[in-house]
Amino acid sequence: MGFADLLDEVGGFGRYQWIHVTLISLPGLLMASQNLLNNFVSGVPTHYCSIPANHSLNNLSHLHQVTCQPDCLPVWAFYSTNVSHLETEDCIDGWTFEQSDFLATTVSEWRLVCSLRPLKQMIQTIYMGGVLTGAIVYGSLSDRFGRRSVLIWSYLQLAVLGCSSALSPTYSVYCIFRFLSGMAVSGVIINGVSLKVEWIPTKTRTVVGTLSSFFFTFGQMVLAGLAYWLRDWRKLQMVVSAPLFLFFTYSWWYSESARWLVLNRRSEDALKSLHRVARINGKSEMIEKITVEVLHSHMNKEIESAHSTFTVFDLLRTPGMRRISICLMAVWFSTSFAYYGLAMDLQKFGVSIYLMQIIFGAVDIPAKLFALGILSYLGRRVSQAVCLFFSATIIFANIFVPTDMQTLRTTLACLGKAFTSASFTTVYLYTGELYPTVIRQTGMGFVSTMARIGSMAAPAVLILDEVLPALPSLVYGGSAVLAGCFACFLPETLNVPLPDTVEDFFNLLLNIEFLFQTFFMCISMSTQCVCLKRNRMKFTLFLFLPSYFKFHCLQIHIQN
């Protein structure tokens, strides 16, 4: 008996869970906007050196024409048949920015071109640094103060600082606000995932986890529509941040995780939450049946283990926990590394940046449906490895496509991004199922920091194409292959109840290890049997021995 049985008694996945999951998932529409905002806020308009005030296009023959290469051309260069002879230096009269794609961006407002061009990518790096910091800080805080409290605070922080970013007077102030906004985004994502998972029955976690991730997918397309409509970075920043005030307002309706409340010696509050869920799910008769004593009898083992306190160091202290954490760190890093390497440089495809954003969002839909299918039938470990290996294969294939075949290159890039998106969906669900409740948020925060490091490193790798055009793809693909290998060493969690204590976690590992040992023993014994004597009796034994050991192994697994 455990908390999962109590959830079934109060309605399983009932009306409360539907409302709860929907309300927590809705902010995902804007989390995509926050993560990919720099594509449009810092878009680079077509630009060239301004004409000196005392000259006109009709009298330029005697001018010392100046520019910086390769992206700043003097305006009169567009009227010349031969510009190869022009002497180049910095534009001394400033720049002129066209407004065909963007009315105003941080690039045009603060002149982030030529020698200041690296500052454009620095905005995204600083933002991801905030996401990294938030994963560490808010992961630990939520294990101490609860998922609901930290989630509510994150909504408010993102709403205030996001709107403040739109009013930034200088580049430095904008970067500070984006860093703090990134921290809040981490708080929203990791606490939202845990609060959903801890109120969902075991059998529906896969479907709910995958379907709720579609909010992030649709958010990418919403961002493209808003950016195309507004085309002004300040207005866009305000529009994607202001709705967070609405999410903050209704977030007070959430119930705190009853699992977390019980493990933090707040059984009365946990009982109230369960009664509330039972009432909303139409199971009012269970209110009188579920008492503090019943709650404790279901979670007695978990309550006893809650007397211990856990920190991030516990994630690396024991061999089993260390193996899980290292494997997950590799998977998170590689998934984010490849994802943002593809998604944060849309202008390189030679297609409208708004159209590319919609395409990149749309390809996630079939990819996540694919992930849902293999998660339900093949399990988490196989799904994670398959998504990473497929994305690596597609990234490598793009290396051999000629640069003039832009349509094919774009198509392969979209497919690669789709599989990395499916990998993201899988690892969010997988991580929440692997770590026990007492340290789940600390674990989520710790391993997801690697994703933030990957997203910070991804733009820098693009610079390597100046050394060798294929080098960025080799790095992205090689990282995905390595992470896919690490994913193969993770235990399977399909249809396994969420571990609440460290003891539950170790029992899971022991059962998985026993299954592996028995499997390899079967192979070894069967092989020896065939090699020793190839008569009919031994061959029959070869056929039936693995089935016997598998049946025996499953019996012990069920008993444990």
Secondary structure, DSSP 8 states (H G I E B T S, - for coil): --HHHHHHHTTSS-HHHHHHHHHHHTTHHHHHHHHHTHHHHT----EEE---TT--TTS-TTS----BTTTBEEGGGGG-S--TT------TT-EEE--SS-SB-HHHHHT--GGGTHHHHHHHHHHHHHHHHHHHHHHHHHHHH-HHHHHHHHHHHHHHHHHHHTT-SSHHHHHHHHHHHHHHHHHHHHHHHHHHHTTS-GGGHHHHHHHHTHHHHHHHHHHHHHHHHH-BHHHHHHHTTTTHHHHHHHGGG----HHHHHHTT-HHHHHHHHHHHHHHTT-TTHHHH--HHHHHHHSHHHHHHTTS---TTHHHHSHHHHHHHHHHHHHHHHHHHHHHHHHT-GGGGSS-HHHHHHHHHHTHHHHHHHHHHHHHHT-HHHHHHHHHHHHHHHHHHHHTS-TT-HHHHHHHHHHHHHHHHHHHHHHHHHHHHHS-GGGHHHHHHHHHHHHHHHHHHHHHHGGGGGT-TTHHHHHHHHHHHHHHHHHTTS---TT-----SHHHHHHHHHHHHHHHHHHHHHHHHHHHHHHH--SHHHHHHHHHHHHHHHHHHHHHHHH-
